[in-house]
Amino acid sequence: MLMHPSLFLVYLTLLFSVLLVLSANSWFIVWMGLEMNLVFFIPLMLKKNNKYSNESSIKYFLTQTFASVLIISSALLLSEGVTLLEYILLGALFLKTGSAPFHQWLPSLVEGLSWDCLMVLFILQKMGPLLLISFLLKKGALHSLVYLVVSCSAVVGSLGGLMSASIRKIMAYSSISHMSWVLTSMMLSNFGWISYYLVYCVVLVCTLDLFTKMSVFSINQLMMSSVKSRVIMGVSLLSLGGLPPFTGFVPKFMVSVVLLENKSYFLFFVLLGGTFLSLFFYMRLVLVVGMLSTKNMVFKCEAMIKSSKLVLNFMGLILPSLFFMVL
């Protein structure tokens, strides 16, 4: 299906804003890039013109605007040498990414968005703030706040997914849970967090693209889909949860190895416990869809699904050797 020229312009500007944040040499240019990112994402949210999308766009605008005010205010006063301003700046960036305990806005607005919009929200909208967080974490003094955010994100992301019945909310809490792994790998090395985030983006795109083609938003709709759709959906979800030997397991395994080498046992057990809980609700979702589906379905969604998505997730059997060679 062809893309409307206005949408093409919006996506192009979103990519440009991320590149602007990456190449900026002053906080004012960074703030401009973040504002461009915010302004051009609102039309994507309003593409589905209903009361839920309008409510979601207002929530997103107010939250991101408040975070932008904190960023520009604290950045202007950083030259005063006040340590508290660095924590405020880092907290505002965590608010933009939706990391716990600054996450309350994220699960509440996903119900009004389409899967395409959620794909941009979970991937592209987090790139700019994550790049800035990686720059700020070069100072070891800020690691105490990061430890708090990592622990909260691992716990909240896993428990929130257990208590959610909506697939969009489950994906939102999954994003919060994965942020704990991204931030942990960010404290270890730049290569680690970029590798983790890239693999996470690939698996998430496979999963959300599948939901987009199937047009499903609830577990009942999943049970009415075709067998092929359910198999690929199950593989994608288990890979997203980090179950071996799928692709999503590889970056989590590498981060776990480095954590044990650095004797960071507390972070390791917190992340591992959160991953086990996340895998529980992924397995629950896959088993419910697989066991409660019947052959006599009133509605049947025959999606145009490529078998390459299965191959992409099974590449977890090959990728570990490549990671070991680089490390």
SESEDREN-159861 format. One line per 10 residues: number of its first residue (from 1); for each residue y, z, x of C-alpha. Coordinates in pm, whole numbers, plus 50000, padded with zeros to 5 digits. Example, Ala and Ser with C-alpha at 12.3 -4.5 7.8 and 13.67 -1.06 7.14 Angstrom:
BEGIN
1	49550,50780,51230 | 49894,50714,51367 .
end
This chain:
BEGIN
1	50000,50000,50000 | 50342,49903,50134 | 50594,50175,50211 | 50938,50170,50049 | 51214,50099,50306 | 51391,50426,50223 | 51072,50624,50297 | 51032,50439,50624 | 51386,50543,50717 | 51311,50906,50627 .
11	50995,50918,50841 | 51175,50747,51129 | 51458,51000,51115 | 51212,51290,51107 | 51050,51158,51425 | 51391,51107,51583 | 51494,51465,51504 | 51183,51598,51682 | 51262,51381,51987 | 51623,51506,51975 .
21	51506,51869,51985 | 51267,51789,52270 | 51531,51616,52486 | 51830,51837,52404 | 52005,52028,52682 | 52215,52259,52461 | 52150,52480,52161 | 52407,52291,51955 | 52212,51964,51993 | 51893,52155,51911 .
31	52057,52290,51596 | 52166,51939,51498 | 51810,51812,51540 | 51671,52092,51324 | 51929,52023,51054 | 51846,51653,51053 | 51483,51749,51017 | 51565,51969,50718 | 51797,51725,50539 | 51564,51426,50563 .
41	51258,51621,50452 | 51413,51718,50117 | 51389,51361,49973 | 51016,51361,50049 | 50979,51684,49853 | 51170,51538,49558 | 50957,51223,49548 | 50752,51388,49273 | 51031,51454,49025 | 50920,51760,48829 .
51	51025,52123,48796 | 50770,52239,49057 | 50896,52001,49326 | 51257,52095,49246 | 51172,52465,49280 | 50984,52403,49606 | 51272,52203,49755 | 51523,52479,49671 | 51298,52745,49828 | 51249,52534,50138 .
61	51620,52454,50169 | 51733,52817,50136 | 51471,52948,50380 | 51536,52685,50645 | 51914,52717,50606 | 51894,53093,50661 | 51682,53037,50972 | 51929,52774,51100 | 52219,53016,51055 | 52033,53277,51261 .
71	51953,53020,51531 | 52308,52888,51578 | 52461,53238,51556 | 52228,53398,51810 | 52241,53092,52040 | 52621,53106,52054 | 52607,53473,52158 | 52319,53446,52408 | 52565,53434,52697 | 52657,53798,52622 .
81	52317,53900,52759 | 52207,54102,52455 | 51824,54114,52443 | 51823,54168,52065 | 51969,53820,52014 | 51670,53663,52187 | 51437,53841,51946 | 51650,53725,51649 | 51640,53368,51779 | 51264,53380,51826 .
91	51218,53538,51481 | 51423,53259,51322 | 51198,53000,51486 | 50890,53185,51357 | 51049,53176,51011 | 51084,52797,51039 | 50717,52756,51131 | 50597,52987,50851 | 50418,53229,51083 | 50333,53575,50952 .
101	50507,53811,50881 | 50775,53546,50807 | 50537,53342,50593 | 50614,53438,50232 | 50798,53116,50153 | 50516,52882,50262 | 50232,52957,50012 | 50478,52977,49724 | 50617,52625,49762 | 50302,52422,49841 .
111	50199,52402,49472 | 50489,52168,49398 | 50420,51920,49679 | 50193,51618,49717 | 49933,51593,49995 | 50147,51341,50187 | 50439,51582,50183 | 50215,51871,50286 | 50087,51667,50579 | 50445,51627,50704 .
121	50520,51996,50637 | 50216,52126,50825 | 50244,51889,51123 | 50580,51721,51183 | 50808,51998,51054 | 50654,52251,51293 | 50684,52044,51610 | 51052,52114,51679 | 51037,52494,51634 | 50712,52513,51834 .
131	50870,52326,52125 | 51163,52569,52123 | 50928,52869,52107 | 50739,52737,52410 | 51069,52714,52601 | 51166,53071,52508 | 50825,53215,52599 | 50883,53142,52966 | 51047,53486,52960 | 50776,53753,52957 .
141	50998,54003,52775 | 50950,53825,52442 | 50570,53846,52446 | 50567,54172,52248 | 50705,53996,51939 | 50458,53711,51988 | 50165,53957,51996 | 50283,54096,51660 | 50318,53749,51506 | 49978,53635,51639 .
151	49801,53941,51497 | 49976,53916,51160 | 49913,53541,51131 | 49542,53581,51208 | 49499,53857,50948 | 49728,53717,50677 | 49597,53361,50713 | 49235,53465,50673 | 49281,53724,50396 | 49523,53502,50204 .
161	49273,53217,50205 | 49002,53449,50072 | 49216,53546,49773 | 49332,53192,49685 | 49169,52955,49438 | 49408,52662,49484 | 49320,52412,49758 | 49686,52367,49851 | 49728,52742,49900 | 49408,52754,50103 .
171	49551,52481,50329 | 49878,52677,50358 | 49700,52995,50467 | 49484,52787,50700 | 49804,52660,50863 | 49923,53020,50907 | 49589,53115,51062 | 49600,52822,51306 | 49951,52922,51411 | 49803,53239,51564 .
181	49582,53023,51789 | 49869,52787,51876 | 50096,53077,51977 | 49819,53242,52179 | 49749,52921,52371 | 50125,52884,52417 | 50133,53213,52609 | 49853,53088,52833 | 49968,52737,52930 | 50170,52440,52804 .
191	49868,52212,52832 | 49663,52456,52624 | 49892,52472,52323 | 49970,52099,52322 | 49596,52018,52338 | 49517,52265,52061 | 49796,52135,51840 | 49696,51771,51887 | 49332,51839,51796 | 49444,52048,51498 .
201	49671,51763,51381 | 49388,51509,51405 | 49147,51723,51201 | 49417,51817,50948 | 49520,51454,50898 | 49155,51361,50832 | 49122,51639,50575 | 49451,51588,50392 | 49414,51210,50394 | 49079,51259,50223 .
211	49239,51483,49958 | 49514,51224,49910 | 49269,50940,49846 | 49059,51158,49614 | 49369,51297,49434 | 49218,51645,49412 | 49407,51972,49389 | 49140,52212,49259 | 48776,52296,49323 | 48679,52155,48981 .
221	48813,51814,49080 | 48619,51831,49406 | 48296,51889,49215 | 48359,51570,49016 | 48388,51350,49325 | 48123,51127,49479 | 47852,51251,49715 | 47998,51064,50013 | 48339,51220,49948 | 48191,51570,49933 .
231	47998,51524,50258 | 48300,51406,50456 | 48519,51673,50293 | 48267,51943,50394 | 48253,51821,50754 | 48634,51807,50774 | 48676,52158,50631 | 48414,52308,50863 | 48580,52134,51157 | 48917,52273,51046 .
241	48762,52620,51038 | 48631,52582,51394 | 48256,52568,51332 | 48058,52424,51626 | 47980,52150,51712 | 48274,51988,51530 | 48604,51887,51689 | 48796,52192,51561 | 48567,52423,51760 | 48664,52278,52099 .
251	49024,52407,52138 | 48933,52749,51996 | 48649,52776,52247 | 48880,52685,52535 | 49145,52939,52430 | 48874,53206,52392 | 48744,53139,52746 | 49093,53175,52896 | 49158,53494,52696 | 48839,53651,52828 .
261	48926,53544,53183 | 49266,53715,53146 | 49099,54023,52990 | 49307,53992,52670 | 49035,54152,52461 | 49258,54270,52177 | 49392,53922,52101 | 49045,53775,52141 | 48885,54005,51881 | 49178,53968,51638 .
271	49159,53588,51655 | 48780,53590,51636 | 48779,53816,51330 | 49038,53597,51158 | 48834,53286,51236 | 48517,53438,51090 | 48700,53523,50768 | 48849,53172,50754 | 48506,53019,50807 | 48376,53233,50521 .
281	48613,53083,50264 | 48561,52733,50406 | 48184,52778,50376 | 48229,52919,50027 | 48432,52614,49929 | 48179,52371,50077 | 47875,52546,49924 | 48034,52575,49580 | 48125,52207,49580 | 47782,52106,49710 .
291	47564,52328,49492 | 47752,52329,49162 | 47806,51952,49149 | 47586,51765,48904 | 47475,51405,48886 | 47595,51368,48527 | 47966,51373,48597 | 48216,51270,48333 | 48473,51170,48593 | 48378,51023,48927 .
301	48626,50966,49206 | 48514,50684,49431 | 48756,50714,49720 | 48808,50454,49991 | 48679,50666,50278 | 48604,50538,50624 | 48300,50665,50811 | 48520,50699,51123 | 48635,51039,50992 | 48282,51174,51034 .
311	48265,51034,51387 | 48601,51193,51468 | 48479,51537,51366 | 48145,51501,51543 | 48328,51418,51866 | 48327,51792,51930 | 47996,51725,52105 | 48174,51510,52368 | 48521,51659,52405 | 48429,51989,52583 .
321	48335,51807,52903 | 48673,51632,52905 | 48853,51966,52863 | 48654,52124,53144 | 48733,51831,53375 | 49107,51868,53315 | 49105,52247,53349 .
end
